[in-house]
Amino acid sequence: MADETKAAEPAAEEAGKPAEGQKQQRSVRVILMALMITMMLAMLDNMIVGTAMPTIVGELGGLEHLSWVVTGYTLATAASTPIWGKVGDMYGRKGAFLTSIVIFLIGSALSGMAQDMGQLIGFRAVQGLGAGGLMVGVMAIIGDLIPPRERGKYQGMMAGVMAFAMILGPLVGGSITDHWGWRWSFYINLPLGAVALVAVTTVLHLPKKRVQAKIDYLGAALLALGISSIVLVTTWGGTEYAWGSARIMELTGIGVAALVGFVFWQTKAAAPVMPLHIFRSRNFTLMSTIGFITGFVMFGAVLFLPLYQQAVQGASATNSGLLLLPMLGAMLAVSMVAGRVTTNSGRYKVFPLVGSVLMIIGLFLLSQMDTETTRLTSGLYMAVLGAGMGCLMQITMLVAQNSVEMKDMGVASSSTTLFRTLGSSFGVAIMGALFNHRVQDVMAERAGALGSKMTERSAQLDAASLAKLPAAARDAYQHAVSAGTHSAFLLGSAVAVLALVAAVFVKEVPLKGAGAPKPGEDGAPDEAPQVPLAEPV
């Protein structure tokens, strides 16, 4: 009888497992939905607000401070990103993530209530502080919940959300501004954020952490100062101030000194905000490099492709998000496929290699566009570039997370996100400077003094200004934009070669669940991580 009872116990256990597993899977799906909503908030915000900016300036005034509405948000986001990652590692992922959502929503509400441009800039900075923790929190929580072998398909979904947001942002922003007013460009975040807050609070259950060490305030301050200086240099250089001006040189000096001091202090701090030992992993360092280059290329393309299609191919600015559909659609599709293949096979090195090659080819093809290039042809070129970025977007995060211990998951996620953000800043600045210089040169050659006068303040003319130009001047500007995009994308293609070089040296360490490497191997954590799952609801 006792033997029968013992035999029955495992059977009862096995019978209970499917039900428990289904609840757990349902719980994880709810959490992932909340994470996707949160990522959508972070991605949509700047694009929606960008569309509403002319209306905002018309009501609040302060045109001379317009750039700070975006710059203040970007600075706060970039500077706070690594700090959010460290706070999550030290005190618990869930609490840090919820706090970042609350700060973002407070900033959104205050921005919607702003009465002048000064208030709007300040409230946007508050919003940016919260936004710095949104993307990091999403990626780090996925890293906590999902084993690396399964993580690819979920991070592919996140890449899809990013692509969707880039397409939807300008359309939603224009529609909201036209029908509800610009303040709803900020208020729209509140109901979405509330849904994410409720879902994360009730469903997500992660182990609570509390470490004795204090936050590395000096390291955080030095890093924030260094990042802020770099972002300001790349934002202001060639636009607000000449590249060789005293202000740009001062900011460059401050940024370099702060970052050198930061690196030195990280070797001394008890709980460094960005522990340097994570860079001892070859794969982590290589993926950070590839992420930087992907950001450099992607945001440069997002900036110049709509400009080319509007100025040269006569497309409407109203649907600027749809102009990028071939690139973003290809990025979405390939990202999903790459995630699935990685999950099924446990292999990933092929994607950085193929992605880098496609990125180089796509950028080179885009550099060959001229005034005769059709929309179909440019769309095919964009699809090639999008396919390359789809191979790289989330694989870089996946491999970076797989290269560190669980205790450094937040730092790894924030560092990878930070490098991509810095890459985008450098890409927009350097490609933009090259584009502007080339446009001004060609305008001077083709339209003489009139051409120089037209582009002396900005090489980017809006649709209304372009329509008012004489036919000869408009033709000159179209050739100038073609020449500018040629130079910008050719530079991007050359920079993308560095991503290919980095991809060649990536060591394919099997993902957990696919024959994990032994602790201590290159790219492997020193200790096998224990992956906590969400508790069933």
N, C-alpha and C positions, 0 to 999 in steps of 0.2 A: 504493500500500500504506500509506504514511504517512497519507494522507487517510482511509483506511478505519479505521485505528487511532484517529485523532482522533475520527472519527464514533462509534466504538464506546464511547469513554470516557464521554460524556454518557449514552449508553444504559445503561451499567453503573451509573452514578451513580443514574439514575432508578429502576432496578430495585432498588437497595439502599435507596431512601428509604422505601417503604412499611413494610419490616421494621423499619427504625430508628424510624419514626414510631410503629409499634405498640408497640415496647418502651418508647418514651418515654411514650406514653399510659398503659401499664400501670404504669410507675414513678410517674407523677403520681397515678394512682388509689390506689396503695398509700400514698403520702404523705398524700393527702386522708383516707384511712381513719384513719391515725394521728392526723391533726389533729383529726378528729371525735371520736376517743376521748379526746384530751387536753381538748377543749372540754367533753366530757361530764363529765370529772373535775371541772373547774372549776365547772360549773353544778350538778352533783348534790350536791356536798359539803355545802353549807349546808343543803339541803333534807333530806338523809338525816340529818344530825346533829341538825337541829331536831326531827325526829320522835323521836330517841333521847334527847333531853335529860331528860325526866322520869326515865327509867331511870338515866341517868348521875348525876343528882343523888341518887337513892335510894342508889346505891352509894358515891359519893365524898363526898357531903355538900356543904357550901358553897353552900347555896341563895342566900345574899346576894351571891355572886359570879357567879351564873348568867349574867347579861347579858354579862359579860366574855368568855365563851367565844365568843360571836358577835362582840362588839365588837372584841376583840383581832384576830380573823381579818380583819374588815372594815377596820380601821385599817391593818394591814400590807399588805393587798391594794391599797387605794386609794393609800397613800403610795408603794408600790414600782412601781405601774403605769407612770408616765412615765419612771422611771429604767430599767426594763427596755427600753422602746422606744428610748431613747437609746443604751444599751449595745449593743443589736443593730445600730443604725446605725453605731456606731463600730468595733466589734470583730467583727461578723459575726452574722448572724441565727441560724444553726444552733447555734453554741456557746452563745449566750444562751438559746435555747429549751431546749436539753438541760439546761443548768444549772438553769433554773427548774423543769423537771420533776423533777430529782433532789432539789432542795430541798423541793418539794411532797411527794414520796414520803417523804423523811426525816421531815418534819413529821407526815405521816400515821402512819408507823410509831411515832414517839414518842408521838403523841396516843393511839394505841391501847394503849400501855404505861403511860399516866399513872396514878399512884397516889393523887393528890389533885387538888383543883380548881386549885390554884396551878400545878402541873405542866401540867395540861391547857390552861390559859389560855396559858402560855408556849409550849407546843408548837403550839397553834393559831396563834399569831402567826408561828412559823416556817413553818407550812403556808401562811399567808396571804402571806408574802414570796414563796414560790414561785408561788402562785396569781396574783399580780400579773403574772407574765410569761407565763402560759399563754394567756390570751385575746389579749393583745397579740402574742405569738409566732405564734399561729394566723393572725390577720388579716394580719400583716406578711409572713409566708411566702407566703400566698395572693397578696398584692400583688406579691411578688417572682416567683412562678412563673407566674401567670396574667395575660395581658394584660387591661386593663380591660374591653374589649369582651366577653371570655369570663367575666369575674369574677362577673357578676351571678348566673348559675345556681349557681355554687359557694357564694357567700355566702348564697344562698337556702337551700341545703342546711344551712348552718351555723345559720341561723335556725330551721330545722326541728329541729336537734339541741337548741337552747335550749328550744323549746316541748316537745319530747319529755321533756327532763330535768325541766321544771317539773311535768309530769303524773306522771312515773315516780318522782320523788324521794321524796315522802311514802310511796308504796306500798312502794318498795324499803326505805326506812328502817324502816318498821314491821315488815316481814317479817324483815329481818336482825336487828333487835333482839329480836323474839319468838323466833326459832329459833336464832340463833347467839350472841347477846349484843351489847351496845352496842359493844364494842371492834372488832367486825367492820365497824361503820359507817366506821371509818378503814382497817382492813386491806384492805377491798375495793378500795381505790385501788391497792394494790401490784401485783396481777397485770395490771390494765388499764394502769397506768403503765409496767410493764415491756414490754408489747407495743408501746406507743407509742415507748418509748426505742429498742427494737431496730429498729423500722421506720424511724424518723427517722435513726438512726445509719447504717444500711446503705444506705438508698435516697436520702435527701436530699443533694444536692450543690450547694452554693451557693458563689459566690466568697468566699474568705477576705478579711477586711478588717483593716487595722491602721492607725490614724491616729496621728499624733505627739502631738496634743493630749491632755491628761489629762481625766479625767471632772470635770465641774463639781460638785465636792463641796459647795461653799457653796450653789450653786443647788439641788442635790438636797436638802440639809438644810432650807433655807428652804421649799421646796415641800412636803416631807414634813411639816414642822411646821404649815404653813398648812392642808394637807388634813386632817391629824389633828385639828386644832382644830375645823374645820368639821364633820367627821364626829361628833366628840364632842358638839358643840352640838346637832346634829340628832338624835343618839341619846339624849342625856340631857334635852334641853329638854322640859319638860312631863311628864316621867316621874320621873327621879331627882331633878331640881331644877326649880324653877319657872323660867319663861322669863325673869323679871326678877331672878333670884337673882344674888348676887355671883359664884358659880362660872361661870355661863353668860356673864355679862358679861366676866369675865376671859378665858375661852376665846375669845369673840368678838373681843376686843381683840387677843389674841395671834395669832389667825388672820388678821385683817385686816392687822396690822403685818407678819407673815411674808410674806404674799402681795404686799403693796406692795414690800417689800424684795426679794422674788424677781423681780418684774417689772423693778425698777430694775437689779438685778444682771445680768439676762439681756441687757441692752443693753451690758454691759461684758465679760462672760465670753468667753473665747477659743472654747470649745466649749459653748455654752449647752445645758442639759438640755432645755429646750423653746424652741427658737429662735423669736423673736417674728415673724420674717418670714413664717412659714407663715400667720399670721392676716391678712396683707395680701391673701391670696386671698379674695375675697368668698364664693365657694362653700364654702371650708373653714370660714370663720367661721359661715356660715349653717347648715351641716350640724352643726357643734358645738352650735349653739343648738337645732336640731331634736332632736339626740340627747339633750341635757339634758332637754328637755320630754318626749320619749318615755320616758325613764327615770323621770321624775317621775310620769307617768300610769300606766305599766305596773305598777310595784311598789306603787303605791297601790291599784290595782285588785286585784292578787294578794293584798294584805293584807285588804281589806274585803269582797270578794265571798264568800269562804268564811265569813266571820263573819256576813254577812247571811243566807246560805243555811242556816247552822246555827241561828242564833238565831231567825230569822223563819220560814223555810220548813221547819224541822225536819229538815234533812239530817244525816246521820251525819258526825262529824268524822273517822272512820277513813278515809273515802275522799275527803278534802279535795282531793287532787290532781285527782280526776275531776270535781269540781264546776266546775273551770275549763276543762273540755274544749271547750265551745263556743267560748270565746275563743281558746284556744291552738290548737285545730284550725283555726279560720279563719285565724289568724296564720300557721300552717304552710302552708296551701294557697295563700294569697295571696302569701306570701313566695316560694314556689317559682315561681308564675306570673310575679310581677314580675321575678324573676331571669332566667327564660327570655325574656320579652319584651324585657328590656334587652339580653340577649345577641344576640337576633335582629335588633333594630332599632337598637341603639346609643343609644336615646333613654331618658331617665329622669325628666325634669322632671314628667311627669304623675303619677308615683307620690307624691312629696312633697305635691303639691297634693291629689290624691284621698285620700291617707292622712290628711292633716290634717283634711279635711272629715269623713271617716268617723269619725275619732277624736273630733271635737267632737260629732257627732251621737250616737255610741255612749255617750259619757259623759253627755250630756244625758238620753238615754233611761234610763240606769241611775239617774240622779238622781231619776227619776219613780217608782221602785219604792216600794211601800208594803207593808203587812201582807197585802194581798189579791193581790199579784202572784204569778202562777203560775211554776213552774219553767220551763215552756216559754217564757213571755214573757221572763223574765230571761235564758234561754239565747239567745234571738234578739237581745236587746240586747247580750249579751256577744260574740256573733258579729260584730256590726257594729263594736264596738270592736276585736276581734281582727283583722278585715280591715284596719282603718285602721293598726294597728301593724305588720301584715304588709307593708304598702306602704312603711313607714318603716325597719324594723329594720336591714336590711342595705344599703339604698340609701344611707343616711347614710354608712356606712363606705366604700362604693364611690366615691361622689362626693368624699369627703374625701381618699381616697388618690389619686384622679385629679387632684387640685388641687395636688399637691406634686411635687417632684423625687424620683427614686428614692432619693437619699441621705437623704431625710427620711421615708421610708416608715414606719419604726418609730415615729418621733415622732408622725407623723400618726395612726397606728393607736392608739398609747397615749393621745394627747390626746382622740381621739373616745371611746375606751373610758372614760377618766377622767370626761369630761363626763356620760356616761350614768350612771356610778356615782354621781357627785355629785347628779345629778338624782334618782336613786332615793332617796338619803338625804334630800334636801329633801322629796320627795314623801311619803315615809312619815312624816316629822316634821310637816310642815305639815298634810297631810290628816288625820293621826292626832290632832293637837292639836284641829283643828276638830271631828272626829268625837267625841272624848272630851268636849269642852265641850258639844256639843249633846246627847249622851246624858245627861250629868249634869243639864242643865237640864230635859229632858223627864221624867226620872225624878223630879226634885224636884216638877215640876208635877203628875204623875199619881199618884205614890206617896208624896208628902210626905217626912217625916223618914226613913221606911223606905227610900224610893228613894234619898235622898242617902247613907244609910249603906251601901247595897248597892254603890254605885259610887264611894265616896270614895277607894278605893285604886286601882281600875282600872275603866274603862268596859267592859272585855271580860270577860264571865263565861264560864267553861267549861261544857261540857254537863252535868257533874255538879251544879254550883252552880245552873244554870238549872232542872234537874229538881226541885230541892228547894224552889223558890220557890212561894208560894201562887199560885193562878190569877190573881188580880188583879195581883200584882207581876210575874208572868211576862208578862201582857198589856201592862203598862206598859213592861217592858223591850223587848218586841218593837216597840212603837211608837217607843221611844227609839232603837233601832238603825236603824229605817227612817228616822227623822229625821236621825240621824248620817250614814248613807250618802248621803242626799239632799244634805246640805251638802258632804260630801267630794267627791262626784262632780260637783256643780255647780261647785265650785272648780276641779276638774280640767278641766271643759269650758271654763271661762274661760281657764285657763292654756294649753290646747291652741290657742286662737285665735292665740297668739303663734307657734306652729309654722306655722300657715297664712300668717301675715304673712311669716315668714321664707321659706317655700316660694315665695311669689309673686316674690321677688327673686332666686331661684336662676337663674343663667345656664346654659343647657344647652350646655356645651362638649362636642363630640363625643368619645366614648371612643375610645381607641387601637384602630385597626382599623375605625373608622367615620368616617374623615376627620378625623384628629387636628388640633387647632388648632396654629397656628404658635407656636413658643416666645415667651413674653412676653405672650401674650394672657391675659385674666383667666381664672383657673381652670386655666390650662395650666402645666405645668412649664417652667422656664426652659430646660431641655435635654430633648431627647427621650430618655426612659429606654430602656435596653436591658434587656429582660426575660430573665433567665437561666432556662433550663429544667432540670428534674431530669435527671441523666445516666441513660441506660438501664441496667437491671440484666441 
